[in-house]
Amino acid sequence: MGLLQYFMPAKAKKGSAKRAKDRLQIIVAHEHSSAAKPAYLPQMQQEIVTVIRKYMDISADDVKCECNYKAEDDISVLEVNVNLPKFG
């Protein structure tokens, strides 16, 4: 047993490991979010607008596409938000 281990309680060691893991997850998530977005995303967004325009009148600004990385699940998620005109 090292000298430092003798003076550090086991509880503090586990807490610092958890904090280090949490910090690393935040850094990884930030790196993925600041990474370049997929090259196909603008074209996909335009195609979605084109399809929706077959059925109703919307502008290109009404559709937002984002690709997000979720570190806790280690997956990428495509999020599409469409503002539709009010019906009625």
Biopython code that builds the backbone (N, CA, C, O; Angstrom):
import numpy as np
from Bio.PDB.StructureBuilder import StructureBuilder

atoms = [
    (1, "MET", "N", (0.851, -1.174, 0.000)),
    (1, "MET", "CA", (0.000, 0.000, 0.000)),
    (1, "MET", "C", (0.892, 1.231, 0.000)),
    (1, "MET", "O", (1.794, 1.343, 0.831)),
    (2, "GLY", "N", (0.655, 2.142, -0.907)),
    (2, "GLY", "CA", (1.446, 3.353, -0.984)),
    (2, "GLY", "C", (1.106, 4.315, 0.141)),
    (2, "GLY", "O", (0.060, 4.208, 0.782)),
    (3, "LEU", "N", (1.987, 5.231, 0.357)),
    (3, "LEU", "CA", (1.819, 6.203, 1.436)),
    (3, "LEU", "C", (0.565, 7.056, 1.226)),
    (3, "LEU", "O", (-0.172, 7.314, 2.179)),
    (4, "LEU", "N", (0.317, 7.493, -0.008)),
    (4, "LEU", "CA", (-0.871, 8.306, -0.272)),
    (4, "LEU", "C", (-2.152, 7.505, -0.098)),
    (4, "LEU", "O", (-3.150, 8.031, 0.394)),
    (5, "GLN", "N", (-2.131, 6.240, -0.496)),
    (5, "GLN", "CA", (-3.317, 5.398, -0.348)),
    (5, "GLN", "C", (-3.666, 5.197, 1.116)),
    (5, "GLN", "O", (-4.837, 5.047, 1.465)),
    (6, "TYR", "N", (-2.675, 5.192, 1.954)),
    (6, "TYR", "CA", (-2.905, 5.015, 3.386)),
    (6, "TYR", "C", (-3.690, 6.187, 3.970)),
    (6, "TYR", "O", (-4.541, 6.006, 4.841)),
    (7, "PHE", "N", (-3.390, 7.400, 3.473)),
    (7, "PHE", "CA", (-4.041, 8.589, 4.019)),
    (7, "PHE", "C", (-5.355, 8.941, 3.329)),
    (7, "PHE", "O", (-6.167, 9.677, 3.889)),
    (8, "MET", "N", (-5.575, 8.427, 2.127)),
    (8, "MET", "CA", (-6.830, 8.723, 1.410)),
    (8, "MET", "C", (-7.879, 7.681, 1.748)),
    (8, "MET", "O", (-7.631, 6.486, 1.586)),
    (9, "PRO", "N", (-9.035, 8.102, 2.209)),
    (9, "PRO", "CA", (-10.093, 7.126, 2.455)),
    (9, "PRO", "C", (-10.594, 6.529, 1.140)),
    (9, "PRO", "O", (-10.585, 7.200, 0.107)),
    (10, "ALA", "N", (-11.028, 5.276, 1.179)),
    (10, "ALA", "CA", (-11.500, 4.583, -0.032)),
    (10, "ALA", "C", (-12.687, 5.303, -0.649)),
    (10, "ALA", "O", (-12.824, 5.315, -1.872)),
    (11, "LYS", "N", (-13.539, 5.898, 0.153)),
    (11, "LYS", "CA", (-14.717, 6.612, -0.325)),
    (11, "LYS", "C", (-14.327, 7.778, -1.238)),
    (11, "LYS", "O", (-14.956, 7.997, -2.272)),
    (12, "ALA", "N", (-13.306, 8.511, -0.858)),
    (12, "ALA", "CA", (-12.857, 9.656, -1.662)),
    (12, "ALA", "C", (-12.316, 9.199, -3.008)),
    (12, "ALA", "O", (-12.495, 9.889, -4.011)),
    (13, "LYS", "N", (-11.652, 8.038, -3.044)),
    (13, "LYS", "CA", (-11.107, 7.523, -4.296)),
    (13, "LYS", "C", (-12.245, 7.220, -5.280)),
    (13, "LYS", "O", (-12.154, 7.559, -6.459)),
    (14, "LYS", "N", (-13.310, 6.584, -4.794)),
    (14, "LYS", "CA", (-14.437, 6.258, -5.662)),
    (14, "LYS", "C", (-15.125, 7.522, -6.158)),
    (14, "LYS", "O", (-15.538, 7.583, -7.316)),
    (15, "GLY", "N", (-15.253, 8.516, -5.314)),
    (15, "GLY", "CA", (-15.887, 9.768, -5.711)),
    (15, "GLY", "C", (-15.093, 10.495, -6.779)),
    (15, "GLY", "O", (-15.670, 11.044, -7.718)),
    (16, "SER", "N", (-13.774, 10.504, -6.645)),
    (16, "SER", "CA", (-12.960, 11.196, -7.637)),
    (16, "SER", "C", (-12.969, 10.450, -8.967)),
    (16, "SER", "O", (-12.898, 11.074, -10.025)),
    (17, "ALA", "N", (-13.057, 9.115, -8.924)),
    (17, "ALA", "CA", (-13.143, 8.352, -10.166)),
    (17, "ALA", "C", (-14.449, 8.666, -10.892)),
    (17, "ALA", "O", (-14.462, 8.814, -12.114)),
    (18, "LYS", "N", (-15.531, 8.768, -10.154)),
    (18, "LYS", "CA", (-16.827, 9.108, -10.758)),
    (18, "LYS", "C", (-16.792, 10.501, -11.365)),
    (18, "LYS", "O", (-17.302, 10.717, -12.465)),
    (19, "ARG", "N", (-16.192, 11.446, -10.652)),
    (19, "ARG", "CA", (-16.079, 12.814, -11.189)),
    (19, "ARG", "C", (-15.245, 12.827, -12.462)),
    (19, "ARG", "O", (-15.583, 13.513, -13.427)),
    (20, "ALA", "N", (-14.151, 12.062, -12.461)),
    (20, "ALA", "CA", (-13.294, 12.002, -13.658)),
    (20, "ALA", "C", (-14.062, 11.405, -14.829)),
    (20, "ALA", "O", (-13.947, 11.889, -15.956)),
    (21, "LYS", "N", (-14.845, 10.356, -14.575)),
    (21, "LYS", "CA", (-15.642, 9.734, -15.633)),
    (21, "LYS", "C", (-16.672, 10.715, -16.167)),
    (21, "LYS", "O", (-16.849, 10.818, -17.381)),
    (22, "ASP", "N", (-17.354, 11.434, -15.290)),
    (22, "ASP", "CA", (-18.349, 12.424, -15.709)),
    (22, "ASP", "C", (-17.714, 13.523, -16.548)),
    (22, "ASP", "O", (-18.277, 13.943, -17.559)),
    (23, "ARG", "N", (-16.559, 13.982, -16.135)),
    (23, "ARG", "CA", (-15.853, 15.029, -16.898)),
    (23, "ARG", "C", (-15.466, 14.531, -18.278)),
    (23, "ARG", "O", (-15.600, 15.254, -19.265)),
    (24, "LEU", "N", (-14.985, 13.291, -18.348)),
    (24, "LEU", "CA", (-14.602, 12.720, -19.640)),
    (24, "LEU", "C", (-15.816, 12.602, -20.560)),
    (24, "LEU", "O", (-15.712, 12.881, -21.754)),
    (25, "GLN", "N", (-16.967, 12.191, -20.018)),
    (25, "GLN", "CA", (-18.175, 12.089, -20.831)),
    (25, "GLN", "C", (-18.586, 13.453, -21.374)),
    (25, "GLN", "O", (-19.027, 13.555, -22.519)),
    (26, "ILE", "N", (-18.448, 14.492, -20.570)),
    (26, "ILE", "CA", (-18.782, 15.844, -21.019)),
    (26, "ILE", "C", (-17.851, 16.268, -22.148)),
    (26, "ILE", "O", (-18.294, 16.849, -23.139)),
    (27, "ILE", "N", (-16.561, 15.977, -21.997)),
    (27, "ILE", "CA", (-15.580, 16.351, -23.025)),
    (27, "ILE", "C", (-15.875, 15.616, -24.325)),
    (27, "ILE", "O", (-15.847, 16.219, -25.398)),
    (28, "VAL", "N", (-16.159, 14.312, -24.238)),
    (28, "VAL", "CA", (-16.448, 13.522, -25.442)),
    (28, "VAL", "C", (-17.713, 14.033, -26.121)),
    (28, "VAL", "O", (-17.744, 14.167, -27.345)),
    (29, "ALA", "N", (-18.747, 14.319, -25.352)),
    (29, "ALA", "CA", (-19.991, 14.841, -25.925)),
    (29, "ALA", "C", (-19.751, 16.186, -26.602)),
    (29, "ALA", "O", (-20.304, 16.447, -27.671)),
    (30, "HIS", "N", (-18.939, 17.037, -25.996)),
    (30, "HIS", "CA", (-18.635, 18.344, -26.588)),
    (30, "HIS", "C", (-17.856, 18.179, -27.885)),
    (30, "HIS", "O", (-18.112, 18.888, -28.858)),
    (31, "GLU", "N", (-16.906, 17.250, -27.905)),
    (31, "GLU", "CA", (-16.137, 17.009, -29.126)),
    (31, "GLU", "C", (-17.041, 16.542, -30.262)),
    (31, "GLU", "O", (-16.896, 16.981, -31.403)),
    (32, "HIS", "N", (-17.973, 15.647, -29.940)),
    (32, "HIS", "CA", (-18.872, 15.152, -30.977)),
    (32, "HIS", "C", (-19.824, 16.241, -31.458)),
    (32, "HIS", "O", (-20.144, 16.304, -32.646)),
    (33, "SER", "N", (-20.276, 17.093, -30.555)),
    (33, "SER", "CA", (-21.216, 18.137, -30.963)),
    (33, "SER", "C", (-20.537, 19.222, -31.782)),
    (33, "SER", "O", (-21.172, 19.848, -32.630)),
    (34, "SER", "N", (-19.249, 19.451, -31.537)),
    (34, "SER", "CA", (-18.552, 20.494, -32.286)),
    (34, "SER", "C", (-17.921, 19.951, -33.564)),
    (34, "SER", "O", (-17.386, 20.712, -34.371)),
    (35, "ALA", "N", (-17.985, 18.637, -33.744)),
    (35, "ALA", "CA", (-17.443, 18.042, -34.956)),
    (35, "ALA", "C", (-18.269, 18.486, -36.159)),
    (35, "ALA", "O", (-19.401, 18.949, -36.019)),
    (36, "ALA", "N", (-17.682, 18.336, -37.339)),
    (36, "ALA", "CA", (-18.377, 18.727, -38.562)),
    (36, "ALA", "C", (-19.644, 17.902, -38.729)),
    (36, "ALA", "O", (-19.654, 16.696, -38.483)),
    (37, "LYS", "N", (-20.696, 18.560, -39.143)),
    (37, "LYS", "CA", (-21.967, 17.884, -39.387)),
    (37, "LYS", "C", (-21.839, 17.067, -40.666)),
    (37, "LYS", "O", (-21.016, 17.389, -41.524)),
    (38, "PRO", "N", (-22.640, 16.018, -40.805)),
    (38, "PRO", "CA", (-22.572, 15.201, -42.021)),
    (38, "PRO", "C", (-22.803, 16.049, -43.272)),
    (38, "PRO", "O", (-23.622, 16.968, -43.265)),
    (39, "ALA", "N", (-22.086, 15.739, -44.324)),
    (39, "ALA", "CA", (-22.158, 16.516, -45.560)),
    (39, "ALA", "C", (-23.529, 16.411, -46.222)),
    (39, "ALA", "O", (-23.952, 17.325, -46.931)),
    (40, "TYR", "N", (-24.217, 15.304, -45.994)),
    (40, "TYR", "CA", (-25.515, 15.092, -46.647)),
    (40, "TYR", "C", (-26.662, 15.828, -45.962)),
    (40, "TYR", "O", (-27.768, 15.865, -46.503)),
    (41, "LEU", "N", (-26.434, 16.406, -44.802)),
    (41, "LEU", "CA", (-27.523, 17.011, -44.030)),
    (41, "LEU", "C", (-28.244, 18.147, -44.765)),
    (41, "LEU", "O", (-29.475, 18.149, -44.769)),
    (42, "PRO", "N", (-27.556, 19.112, -45.383)),
    (42, "PRO", "CA", (-28.288, 20.172, -46.111)),
    (42, "PRO", "C", (-29.122, 19.630, -47.273)),
    (42, "PRO", "O", (-30.236, 20.097, -47.510)),
    (43, "GLN", "N", (-28.589, 18.657, -47.988)),
    (43, "GLN", "CA", (-29.350, 18.078, -49.101)),
    (43, "GLN", "C", (-30.572, 17.329, -48.579)),
    (43, "GLN", "O", (-31.651, 17.409, -49.166)),
    (44, "MET", "N", (-30.403, 16.605, -47.484)),
    (44, "MET", "CA", (-31.527, 15.880, -46.891)),
    (44, "MET", "C", (-32.609, 16.856, -46.446)),
    (44, "MET", "O", (-33.798, 16.608, -46.647)),
    (45, "GLN", "N", (-32.194, 17.961, -45.844)),
    (45, "GLN", "CA", (-33.155, 18.966, -45.391)),
    (45, "GLN", "C", (-33.940, 19.519, -46.580)),
    (45, "GLN", "O", (-35.156, 19.688, -46.496)),
    (46, "GLN", "N", (-33.256, 19.798, -47.675)),
    (46, "GLN", "CA", (-33.928, 20.340, -48.859)),
    (46, "GLN", "C", (-34.907, 19.330, -49.448)),
    (46, "GLN", "O", (-35.988, 19.707, -49.901)),
    (47, "GLU", "N", (-34.539, 18.053, -49.444)),
    (47, "GLU", "CA", (-35.440, 17.023, -49.957)),
    (47, "GLU", "C", (-36.674, 16.870, -49.072)),
    (47, "GLU", "O", (-37.772, 16.634, -49.576)),
    (48, "ILE", "N", (-36.504, 17.001, -47.768)),
    (48, "ILE", "CA", (-37.651, 16.946, -46.859)),
    (48, "ILE", "C", (-38.597, 18.107, -47.138)),
    (48, "ILE", "O", (-39.814, 17.926, -47.165)),
    (49, "VAL", "N", (-38.042, 19.297, -47.344)),
    (49, "VAL", "CA", (-38.860, 20.469, -47.674)),
    (49, "VAL", "C", (-39.627, 20.220, -48.968)),
    (49, "VAL", "O", (-40.813, 20.538, -49.057)),
    (50, "THR", "N", (-38.965, 19.659, -49.963)),
    (50, "THR", "CA", (-39.608, 19.386, -51.256)),
    (50, "THR", "C", (-40.785, 18.428, -51.094)),
    (50, "THR", "O", (-41.842, 18.640, -51.689)),
    (51, "VAL", "N", (-40.614, 17.392, -50.305)),
    (51, "VAL", "CA", (-41.700, 16.423, -50.099)),
    (51, "VAL", "C", (-42.870, 17.070, -49.366)),
    (51, "VAL", "O", (-44.024, 16.876, -49.748)),
    (52, "ILE", "N", (-42.584, 17.832, -48.323)),
    (52, "ILE", "CA", (-43.672, 18.472, -47.568)),
    (52, "ILE", "C", (-44.403, 19.493, -48.430)),
    (52, "ILE", "O", (-45.613, 19.666, -48.287)),
    (53, "ARG", "N", (-43.687, 20.171, -49.323)),
    (53, "ARG", "CA", (-44.321, 21.168, -50.206)),
    (53, "ARG", "C", (-45.318, 20.534, -51.172)),
    (53, "ARG", "O", (-46.172, 21.236, -51.713)),
    (54, "LYS", "N", (-45.231, 19.234, -51.398)),
    (54, "LYS", "CA", (-46.220, 18.565, -52.243)),
    (54, "LYS", "C", (-47.600, 18.602, -51.589)),
    (54, "LYS", "O", (-48.619, 18.508, -52.273)),
    (55, "TYR", "N", (-47.630, 18.739, -50.269)),
    (55, "TYR", "CA", (-48.882, 18.656, -49.534)),
    (55, "TYR", "C", (-49.315, 19.969, -48.897)),
    (55, "TYR", "O", (-50.507, 20.170, -48.662)),
    (56, "MET", "N", (-48.375, 20.869, -48.611)),
    (56, "MET", "CA", (-48.726, 22.155, -48.001)),
    (56, "MET", "C", (-47.635, 23.177, -48.288)),
    (56, "MET", "O", (-46.513, 22.832, -48.657)),
    (57, "ASP", "N", (-47.993, 24.428, -48.112)),
    (57, "ASP", "CA", (-47.078, 25.527, -48.401)),
    (57, "ASP", "C", (-46.220, 25.843, -47.167)),
    (57, "ASP", "O", (-46.723, 26.335, -46.156)),
    (58, "ILE", "N", (-44.925, 25.553, -47.269)),
    (58, "ILE", "CA", (-43.982, 25.893, -46.203)),
    (58, "ILE", "C", (-42.736, 26.504, -46.826)),
    (58, "ILE", "O", (-42.502, 26.373, -48.027)),
    (59, "SER", "N", (-41.948, 27.165, -46.010)),
    (59, "SER", "CA", (-40.681, 27.707, -46.504)),
    (59, "SER", "C", (-39.538, 26.803, -46.046)),
    (59, "SER", "O", (-39.717, 25.951, -45.176)),
    (60, "ALA", "N", (-38.392, 26.994, -46.627)),
    (60, "ALA", "CA", (-37.228, 26.194, -46.250)),
    (60, "ALA", "C", (-36.831, 26.439, -44.799)),
    (60, "ALA", "O", (-36.243, 25.566, -44.162)),
    (61, "ASP", "N", (-37.145, 27.612, -44.278)),
    (61, "ASP", "CA", (-36.814, 27.933, -42.885)),
    (61, "ASP", "C", (-37.705, 27.195, -41.885)),
    (61, "ASP", "O", (-37.407, 27.172, -40.691)),
    (62, "ASP", "N", (-38.788, 26.597, -42.362)),
    (62, "ASP", "CA", (-39.693, 25.870, -41.476)),
    (62, "ASP", "C", (-39.182, 24.476, -41.115)),
    (62, "ASP", "O", (-39.749, 23.818, -40.242)),
    (63, "VAL", "N", (-38.127, 24.024, -41.771)),
    (63, "VAL", "CA", (-37.582, 22.690, -41.512)),
    (63, "VAL", "C", (-36.158, 22.832, -40.993)),
    (63, "VAL", "O", (-35.322, 23.487, -41.616)),
    (64, "LYS", "N", (-35.889, 22.213, -39.849)),
    (64, "LYS", "CA", (-34.552, 22.222, -39.242)),
    (64, "LYS", "C", (-34.119, 20.777, -39.027)),
    (64, "LYS", "O", (-34.844, 19.996, -38.411)),
    (65, "CYS", "N", (-32.949, 20.420, -39.528)),
    (65, "CYS", "CA", (-32.387, 19.075, -39.345)),
    (65, "CYS", "C", (-31.083, 19.197, -38.567)),
    (65, "CYS", "O", (-30.225, 20.015, -38.898)),
    (66, "GLU", "N", (-30.946, 18.384, -37.543)),
    (66, "GLU", "CA", (-29.723, 18.371, -36.748)),
    (66, "GLU", "C", (-29.328, 16.932, -36.473)),
    (66, "GLU", "O", (-30.179, 16.070, -36.254)),
    (67, "CYS", "N", (-28.042, 16.686, -36.488)),
    (67, "CYS", "CA", (-27.519, 15.376, -36.152)),
    (67, "CYS", "C", (-26.788, 15.527, -34.824)),
    (67, "CYS", "O", (-25.808, 16.267, -34.737)),
    (68, "ASN", "N", (-27.256, 14.833, -33.789)),
    (68, "ASN", "CA", (-26.692, 14.947, -32.450)),
    (68, "ASN", "C", (-26.135, 13.615, -31.993)),
    (68, "ASN", "O", (-26.645, 12.554, -32.351)),
    (69, "TYR", "N", (-25.082, 13.686, -31.196)),
    (69, "TYR", "CA", (-24.470, 12.483, -30.632)),
    (69, "TYR", "C", (-24.851, 12.373, -29.170)),
    (69, "TYR", "O", (-24.711, 13.338, -28.419)),
    (70, "LYS", "N", (-25.326, 11.221, -28.762)),
    (70, "LYS", "CA", (-25.694, 10.969, -27.364)),
    (70, "LYS", "C", (-24.646, 10.041, -26.770)),
    (70, "LYS", "O", (-24.620, 8.845, -27.062)),
    (71, "ALA", "N", (-23.778, 10.609, -25.928)),
    (71, "ALA", "CA", (-22.662, 9.858, -25.372)),
    (71, "ALA", "C", (-23.123, 8.719, -24.481)),
    (71, "ALA", "O", (-22.524, 7.643, -24.491)),
    (72, "GLU", "N", (-24.182, 8.942, -23.709)),
    (72, "GLU", "CA", (-24.605, 7.901, -22.772)),
    (72, "GLU", "C", (-25.083, 6.643, -23.481)),
    (72, "GLU", "O", (-24.980, 5.549, -22.927)),
    (73, "ASP", "N", (-25.609, 6.779, -24.710)),
    (73, "ASP", "CA", (-26.063, 5.618, -25.473)),
    (73, "ASP", "C", (-25.102, 5.269, -26.613)),
    (73, "ASP", "O", (-25.260, 4.237, -27.265)),
    (74, "ASP", "N", (-24.116, 6.123, -26.850)),
    (74, "ASP", "CA", (-23.130, 5.955, -27.919)),
    (74, "ASP", "C", (-23.815, 5.806, -29.284)),
    (74, "ASP", "O", (-23.490, 4.910, -30.063)),
    (75, "ILE", "N", (-24.780, 6.713, -29.557)),
    (75, "ILE", "CA", (-25.497, 6.702, -30.826)),
    (75, "ILE", "C", (-25.619, 8.124, -31.372)),
    (75, "ILE", "O", (-25.517, 9.103, -30.633)),
    (76, "SER", "N", (-25.837, 8.208, -32.664)),
    (76, "SER", "CA", (-26.135, 9.487, -33.297)),
    (76, "SER", "C", (-27.630, 9.533, -33.592)),
    (76, "SER", "O", (-28.232, 8.531, -33.978)),
    (77, "VAL", "N", (-28.220, 10.716, -33.401)),
    (77, "VAL", "CA", (-29.666, 10.876, -33.575)),
    (77, "VAL", "C", (-29.916, 11.976, -34.596)),
    (77, "VAL", "O", (-29.359, 13.069, -34.491)),
    (78, "LEU", "N", (-30.756, 11.683, -35.583)),
    (78, "LEU", "CA", (-31.179, 12.696, -36.547)),
    (78, "LEU", "C", (-32.467, 13.293, -36.028)),
    (78, "LEU", "O", (-33.462, 12.590, -35.851)),
    (79, "GLU", "N", (-32.449, 14.593, -35.783)),
    (79, "GLU", "CA", (-33.624, 15.292, -35.268)),
    (79, "GLU", "C", (-34.140, 16.218, -36.359)),
    (79, "GLU", "O", (-33.401, 17.058, -36.873)),
    (80, "VAL", "N", (-35.420, 16.059, -36.709)),
    (80, "VAL", "CA", (-36.047, 16.886, -37.733)),
    (80, "VAL", "C", (-37.227, 17.613, -37.100)),
    (80, "VAL", "O", (-38.149, 16.984, -36.581)),
    (81, "ASN", "N", (-37.192, 18.939, -37.147)),
    (81, "ASN", "CA", (-38.293, 19.759, -36.638)),
    (81, "ASN", "C", (-38.927, 20.491, -37.807)),
    (81, "ASN", "O", (-38.250, 21.160, -38.588)),
    (82, "VAL", "N", (-40.249, 20.348, -37.909)),
    (82, "VAL", "CA", (-40.987, 20.983, -39.002)),
    (82, "VAL", "C", (-42.067, 21.867, -38.393)),
    (82, "VAL", "O", (-42.909, 21.389, -37.633)),
    (83, "ASN", "N", (-42.041, 23.164, -38.727)),
    (83, "ASN", "CA", (-43.095, 24.084, -38.327)),
    (83, "ASN", "C", (-44.161, 24.082, -39.402)),
    (83, "ASN", "O", (-43.951, 24.568, -40.514)),
    (84, "LEU", "N", (-45.317, 23.522, -39.045)),
    (84, "LEU", "CA", (-46.411, 23.441, -40.020)),
    (84, "LEU", "C", (-47.336, 24.647, -39.847)),
    (84, "LEU", "O", (-47.464, 25.190, -38.750)),
    (85, "PRO", "N", (-47.981, 25.059, -40.944)),
    (85, "PRO", "CA", (-48.927, 26.167, -40.833)),
    (85, "PRO", "C", (-50.133, 25.760, -40.012)),
    (85, "PRO", "O", (-50.471, 24.580, -39.922)),
    (86, "LYS", "N", (-50.773, 26.741, -39.420)),
    (86, "LYS", "CA", (-51.941, 26.494, -38.589)),
    (86, "LYS", "C", (-53.096, 25.998, -39.467)),
    (86, "LYS", "O", (-53.364, 26.557, -40.530)),
    (87, "PHE", "N", (-53.767, 24.952, -39.011)),
    (87, "PHE", "CA", (-54.895, 24.413, -39.756)),
    (87, "PHE", "C", (-56.193, 25.050, -39.274)),
    (87, "PHE", "O", (-56.353, 25.347, -38.090)),
    (88, "GLY", "N", (-57.111, 25.254, -40.203)),
    (88, "GLY", "CA", (-58.439, 25.723, -39.819)),
    (88, "GLY", "C", (-58.695, 27.124, -40.034)),
    (88, "GLY", "O", (-59.789, 27.604, -39.738)),
]
sb = StructureBuilder()
sb.init_structure("model")
sb.init_model(0)
sb.init_chain("A")
sb.init_seg("    ")
for serial, (resi, resn, name, xyz) in enumerate(atoms, 1):
    if name == "N":
        sb.init_residue(resn, " ", resi, " ")
    sb.init_atom(name, np.array(xyz, "f"), 0.0, 1.0, " ", f" {name:<3s}", serial, name[0])
structure = sb.get_structure()
